[in-house]
Amino acid sequence: MVRQKNRWLLVKLDFQGDIQPPNQEPSPTKSNKRRRLRESSGSNLSESSSTQLVHQVNSADIYRSLQEVITQNFGLVGASTSDVQVRLYDPKVRLAIIKTSRDKYPLVRSSLTFMTHIKQGGDAIKVVASTIAVSGSARTARNAAWGELQKQFYGQDLDSLGVKRGEPWAKKSKLTMEKRLKELEARLESIDSSC
């Protein structure tokens, strides 16, 4: 019996609000004005409803959008042979673990690059998907996800933890830090059990 060899992709999803804050606009040029007019006429979502939709995205929405992109770019044969599974999506840190066959992982990885929106209900949310790591087993994918979670946690702004620059850590900030570390551990267990 031949063992099925898989690849596990760790993917970071950046939504439109993460990339460009709504209060910052690029400098006005003719091409930017045209682009903004097209985007504003084509967009039927308000900013508050789009942020609500971002928090409601789940692994099934990511799977449907990825399958649609694979079908558009590689046809029905590419979509039927890619064997894609979105094993985990954590909406808080916006990391996804995608499992696919070893032979078709370049196809899936390139399709992630082409994925520009995720459909949530009847609306489409703009997204940029970037592959952080490619692993050969669930264990190494979990370890890569854990490393990314730690990097995001320790890279946070100290002001969000209640610590002011140049002052020692207060008891409240230590409790906040411990609480967030416990949340990270729970998410890691979620990654471990679902892979």
C-alpha positions as CSV (number, residue, x, y, z in Angstrom):
1,M,0.0,0.0,0.0
2,V,1.4,3.4,-1.1
3,R,1.2,6.2,1.4
4,Q,-0.4,9.5,0.2
5,K,2.1,12.3,0.4
6,N,0.7,15.7,1.3
7,R,1.8,19.2,1.7
8,W,0.5,21.6,4.3
9,L,0.4,25.3,3.5
10,L,0.4,27.9,6.2
11,V,-1.4,30.9,4.8
12,K,-1.8,34.4,6.2
13,L,-5.0,36.3,5.0
14,D,-4.8,40.1,4.9
15,F,-8.2,41.8,4.3
16,Q,-8.7,45.2,2.8
17,G,-8.9,47.0,6.2
18,D,-5.6,45.4,7.3
19,I,-3.7,46.6,4.2
20,Q,-4.9,50.2,3.8
21,P,-6.7,51.9,6.7
22,P,-9.9,53.6,5.6
23,N,-8.8,57.1,6.6
24,Q,-5.7,57.1,4.5
25,E,-6.0,57.7,0.8
26,P,-3.3,57.7,-1.8
27,S,-2.3,61.0,-3.5
28,P,-4.8,62.1,-6.1
29,T,-3.6,61.4,-9.6
30,K,-5.7,60.7,-12.7
31,S,-5.3,56.9,-12.5
32,N,-6.0,56.9,-8.8
33,K,-9.1,59.0,-9.3
34,R,-10.4,56.6,-11.9
35,R,-9.5,53.6,-9.8
36,R,-11.4,55.1,-6.7
37,L,-14.4,55.8,-8.9
38,R,-14.5,52.3,-10.2
39,E,-14.0,50.8,-6.7
40,S,-16.7,53.1,-5.1
41,S,-19.2,52.4,-7.8
42,G,-18.6,48.6,-7.7
43,S,-18.5,48.4,-3.9
44,N,-21.9,47.9,-2.2
45,L,-20.5,47.3,1.3
46,S,-20.1,49.9,4.0
47,E,-16.9,49.8,6.0
48,S,-18.7,48.6,9.2
49,S,-20.5,45.8,7.5
50,S,-17.3,44.7,5.7
51,T,-15.5,44.4,9.1
52,Q,-18.3,42.3,10.4
53,L,-18.1,40.1,7.4
54,V,-14.3,39.7,7.9
55,H,-15.0,38.3,11.4
56,Q,-17.6,35.9,10.0
57,V,-15.3,34.3,7.4
58,N,-14.8,30.6,8.0
59,S,-12.8,27.7,6.5
60,A,-15.8,26.8,4.2
61,D,-15.8,30.3,2.7
62,I,-12.0,30.1,2.0
63,Y,-12.4,26.6,0.5
64,R,-15.2,27.8,-1.9
65,S,-13.2,30.8,-3.0
66,L,-10.0,28.8,-3.5
67,Q,-11.9,26.1,-5.5
68,E,-13.4,28.9,-7.7
69,V,-9.9,30.4,-8.4
70,I,-8.5,27.0,-9.2
71,T,-11.4,26.3,-11.6
72,Q,-11.0,29.7,-13.3
73,N,-7.2,29.4,-13.8
74,F,-6.7,25.6,-14.3
75,G,-10.1,24.4,-15.4
76,L,-12.2,21.5,-14.1
77,V,-9.3,19.0,-14.4
78,G,-7.1,21.2,-12.2
79,A,-9.9,21.7,-9.6
80,S,-10.8,18.0,-9.5
81,T,-7.2,16.7,-9.1
82,S,-6.0,19.3,-6.6
83,D,-7.5,17.6,-3.5
84,V,-7.6,20.8,-1.4
85,Q,-8.7,20.8,2.3
86,V,-8.8,23.9,4.5
87,R,-8.0,22.1,7.8
88,L,-8.0,25.1,10.0
89,Y,-8.8,28.8,9.9
90,D,-8.3,31.0,12.9
91,P,-10.2,34.3,12.4
92,K,-8.5,36.1,15.3
93,V,-5.0,35.9,13.8
94,R,-6.2,35.1,10.2
95,L,-4.1,32.1,9.7
96,A,-5.2,29.1,7.6
97,I,-3.7,25.6,7.2
98,I,-4.4,24.1,3.9
99,K,-3.7,20.5,3.0
100,T,-3.2,19.3,-0.5
101,S,-1.4,16.5,-2.4
102,R,2.4,16.8,-2.9
103,D,2.1,16.8,-6.7
104,K,-0.5,19.6,-6.9
105,Y,0.8,22.0,-4.2
106,P,2.4,24.4,-6.7
107,L,-1.0,24.7,-8.4
108,V,-2.7,25.5,-5.1
109,R,0.0,27.9,-4.0
110,S,-0.2,29.8,-7.3
111,S,-4.0,29.9,-7.0
112,L,-3.7,31.4,-3.5
113,T,-1.7,34.2,-5.2
114,F,-4.6,34.7,-7.6
115,M,-7.3,34.8,-4.9
116,T,-8.4,38.4,-4.6
117,H,-11.7,38.0,-2.8
118,I,-13.6,35.7,-0.5
119,K,-17.3,35.4,-0.9
120,Q,-19.2,35.6,2.4
121,G,-22.9,35.1,1.7
122,G,-23.8,37.4,-1.2
123,D,-20.9,39.8,-0.7
124,A,-17.3,39.6,-1.7
125,I,-14.5,40.7,0.7
126,K,-11.2,41.8,-0.8
127,V,-8.2,39.7,0.5
128,V,-4.5,39.1,-0.1
129,A,-3.4,35.5,0.7
130,S,0.3,34.9,1.3
131,T,1.9,31.6,1.9
132,I,4.1,31.7,5.0
133,A,5.3,28.1,5.1
134,V,5.1,24.8,3.2
135,S,5.4,21.7,5.4
136,G,5.5,18.0,4.7
137,S,3.5,16.9,7.8
138,A,0.8,18.1,10.1
139,R,3.3,18.3,13.0
140,T,5.7,20.7,11.1
141,A,2.7,22.7,9.9
142,R,1.6,23.1,13.5
143,N,5.1,24.1,14.6
144,A,5.2,26.7,11.8
145,A,1.8,28.0,12.9
146,W,3.0,28.2,16.5
147,G,6.1,30.1,15.5
148,E,3.9,32.6,13.5
149,L,1.6,33.0,16.5
150,Q,4.5,33.7,18.7
151,K,6.0,36.2,16.3
152,Q,2.7,38.0,16.0
153,F,2.2,38.0,19.8
154,Y,5.7,39.2,20.7
155,G,5.6,41.7,17.9
156,Q,2.6,43.5,19.3
157,D,2.7,47.1,20.3
158,L,3.5,47.5,24.0
159,D,0.8,50.1,24.3
160,S,-1.9,47.5,23.5
161,L,-0.7,45.6,26.6
162,G,-1.0,48.6,28.8
163,V,2.8,49.1,29.2
164,K,4.2,52.6,28.7
165,R,7.7,53.1,27.3
166,G,10.4,53.3,29.9
167,E,8.2,52.2,32.8
168,P,8.4,48.8,34.5
169,W,5.6,46.3,33.9
170,A,2.6,46.8,36.1
171,K,0.6,44.0,37.7
172,K,-2.3,44.7,35.3
173,S,-0.1,44.4,32.2
174,K,1.4,41.1,33.5
175,L,-2.1,39.7,33.9
176,T,-3.0,40.8,30.4
177,M,0.1,39.2,29.0
178,E,-0.7,35.9,30.8
179,K,-4.2,36.0,29.6
180,R,-3.1,36.4,26.0
181,L,-0.5,33.7,26.3
182,K,-3.3,31.3,27.5
183,E,-5.4,32.3,24.5
184,L,-2.4,31.4,22.3
185,E,-2.0,28.0,23.9
186,A,-5.7,27.3,23.3
187,R,-5.3,28.2,19.7
188,L,-2.3,26.0,19.4
189,E,-4.2,23.1,20.8
190,S,-6.9,23.8,18.2
191,I,-4.3,23.7,15.5
192,D,-2.9,20.4,16.9
193,S,-6.2,18.6,17.2
194,S,-7.6,19.6,13.8
195,C,-4.5,18.6,11.8
